[in-house]
Amino acid sequence: MLRVDVAIIGGGLVGASLALALQGQARTRGWRIALIEPFAPGDGYQPSYDARSTALSYGSRLIYEGLDLWPAIAEQATAIERIHVSDRGRFAAARLSADQENVPALGYVVENAWLGHCLWQALDAEVIQWRCPAQVERMEPTSEGYRLTLDDETLIDCCLAILADGGRSSLREQLGIAINQRPYDQTALIANITPAQAHGGEAFERFTESGPLALLPLSDNRCALVWTHPSRDAERLLKLDERAFLAELQQAFGYRLGALRQVGARVPYPLVLIEAAEQVRANLVVLGNAAHSLHPIAGQGFNLSLRDVRALADTLLTSSAPLGDLPTLQRYAGIQAGDQARTVAFSDQVTRLFSTDQPLLAAGRSLGLLGLELLPPAKRWFARQAMGMGTRGNPQ
């Protein structure tokens, strides 16, 4: 039997970010924090052509700066200096630039392995107790918090349990936390692409008849591809050889980066918007994809989760109530409710608007892109949403 103050279930990017946000004050207050993760981190950072990556908004950079982690992340981060938004087959397009917004970059693309490496290296083993590889099999509420049963039959009692084990959380289901689902009947194909021309720090969002397509700049002149298709068509694309796949992608994207020369491993992700009906209970917080899982095309999911992390840490560290106190956790939920509602709505509406081929809606979105280009206030609003700066309480 082990007893800790905080148990973070899921040591991925969200869980590790929360551990880092808490560890400074945890050392002062004598809190013991357990970080429970089924997949052990590798020995150091290993570059890979096929590494998956995350788009960090400028607002997320500011959060990591506050945690003194940004200098390490920046060593392998590729800046997004410009964003080009277009609608295939239509004349309208919108262009955003860091210069126009007076920021060093609109966002950054970072390989998940590097971001995880930076986080894990920053955690203090004297404060954060790693249980890895380990998995929580059961969670049971107690009079003072939760009792966790691990897969090796270890028992951990905690005052506050943080459920950050992903969008398919079995523990969320075990606890009877309902979810609201809105399926898109789409699959995102994720892969890394090498174009003939240098991307120059430019990201592309392109909307096609089958669904939205994004190319984000990576190191070594690679681009991270997120290409959305109806699920049946995505299965067909997965089966194509490299040459045939690149030919279809070239037709959809065009030649803004010249010929597309190489594609890495293609990974399919069925898409559904998931929101937990409850994000807090006494002694419990649901965080990350377990709380809300968004369509990846707008690049908002992890950035929203990181803002949740910051708000939760701030709320806990400024409270004099015992850890797990329900009114304190409800205060956190109230602080983030507006941000979550706006971000989910923005991501969902953009996805649905730009995944339709209905003539009236297609014409309307073309006019919308034209309006973004011609109306500076509208463009600034859109840019601030993309940078994670469009919600109250975010870094300015």
PEPE-V610127 format. One record per run of one state. SS is the DSSP state (h for helix, s for strand, l for the rest). FROM is the first residue (numbers start at 1). LEN is the number of residues. Records with the same first field share a line. If there is no record, write none. Layout:
BEGIN
SS->FROM-LEN, FROM-LEN
END
This chain:
BEGIN
l->1-1, 10-3, 30-3, 38-15, 67-3, 75-3, 81-1, 88-5, 102-5, 123-5, 133-3, 143-2, 151-4, 164-6, 175-4, 196-6, 208-4, 218-1, 240-2, 254-6, 264-3, 277-3, 282-2, 287-1, 291-1, 294-2, 299-2, 318-8, 354-5, 375-1, 387-10
s->2-8, 33-5, 53-5, 78-3, 82-6, 93-5, 107-5, 128-5, 136-7, 145-6, 155-9, 179-17, 202-6, 212-6, 222-9, 260-4, 267-10, 280-2, 284-3, 292-2
h->13-17, 58-9, 70-5, 98-4, 112-11, 170-5, 219-3, 231-9, 242-12, 288-3, 296-3, 301-17, 326-28, 359-16, 376-11
END
